[in-house]
Every structure is written in structure tokens, then in C-alpha cells.
Amino acid sequence: MKPLYKRILLKLSGEGLMGDRAFGMDDGVIRSLAAQICEVRRLGVEICLVVGGGNIFRGAKEASQGLDRSVADQVGMLATVMNALYLQNALEKQGVDARVLSGLSIPEVCEDYIYRRALRHLQKNRVLIFAAGTGCPYFTTDTGAALRASEMKCDALLKATQVNGVYSADPKKDKNAVKYTEISYDEVIAKGLKVMDLTAVSLAKDNRIPIVVFAQKGENALLNAVTGEGDFTIIK
């Protein structure tokens, strides 16, 4: 199978790591993700990752319940570091060299994000896992993913979700929701579609990075998205 992209950024949701659990991480799910990443890497694709922290802590939700927003976002960023370390460990068990680069300085745990250092890791064929978002409150991990994809000059941003693409409404709540095979950045913004933070969509548009939205579940979900097979929506 031939990949469509040379370098990608894969955005994973924290909730997607839970499997059937109500909280935390599912070992089987993470092992499956690591195996899929290895398979895509064998095709010669350079891979960057960003993972959310919603399986541990949702900053926006806690802020809405009275916690200071900056504090809530900082705790959420730390949750993404935990997930990133877990993914790094799973990849290393598959024999893949991976590095976690954090937007927050936690030198005892992982490397600080430095642009040229990140590029050097890619040149050494390492998988990069970007943690702690942008390092600033009020910015989502979606925006952090679009930012890192832009900085790393990725050919595409692949967003793994709980559904198989972009819909006109939440398909879990509206049985009449229509799925888009392809949609423009401007349409996503104008219609206020919730598939991704609108700041992230705007940043991807400015840097001409297509966003591929696909369902995370499935044995070859990532491989199919990278090779243009399977069921997904492309935003461009």
C-alpha cells in the first residue's frame, strides 16, 4: 500500500485511549495504536503525535464548574504529558524510537519542545509525541496539533475521533445527520461544525494542511487513512 503523505501529525483524543473504561487508559487500545503507528512508519511515513488528556482531566469542563480556567488548563496539559509518556512506552516496546517533547518544562520527565531539536529527532527517524499543548492556557490540544503540524511542515493532520468523519450534526444525537466526504475549511468554520476547534481549522487553512478526520476504532484505521482507503472526511 502506498501512503499519500510523507510526514503526518496524528491527533488522538484522550477519550480514545480509555476503550470501554470510564477513566484512565486501556492497555489493549494503546498497544493497538502503537502497532498501527509502527505499520505506517514501515511505509516510510514520518510521524508526529499529539494526544489530549480528556481521559484523565478535562480543563474546560472543570473551569465551567468553578475552577479557575488557567489552573484547569494547566492540569489538563499535565494530563496530556501522562498520556504521551504512556504512548512513548508502548512504542518503545514495539522497537520504535520515540521522544516526548513538552510545551511545559518538565526536564526530569521529558524534553522541552524546541523547534530545531524536534526537526533533528525527525531526521533521526524518531516518532515525536508533542505534549502539554502549546504550553499556554486557553488553547486546546486541537490548536496545539495544528500549530505543531505547521511547524513540522507536515503534509496532513490526521484527527482520530469516535465517529468516521465530519457530519452536519452529532450523529449520536441526530439520526438525520449527513456525513461529508470532503468539505472546505471555510464551510467547517461557517457552519460551526464541532469536529475540531475553529482556531485549529483556521491555522491549518493558513498553512494549507489538509485535515483527515477518521474513526480511531478499527484494526487498520490509521493505515487506511494514510493510504486514502477506508471511510473518512477530508477538510481542505
Buried (B, 14 or more C-beta within 10 A) or exposed (E): EEBBBEBBBBBBBBBBBBBEEEEBBBEEBBEBBBBBBBBBBEEEBBBBBBBBBBBBBBBEEBBEEEBEBEEBBBBBBBBBBBBBBBBBEBBEEBEBEBBBBBBBEBEEBBBBBEEEEBBEBBEEEBBBBBBBBBBBBBBBBBBBBBBBBBBBEBBBBBBBBEBBBBBBBEBEEEEEBEBBEEBEBEBBBEEEBEBBBBBBBBBBBEBEBBBBBBBBBBEBBBBBBBBBEBBBBBBB
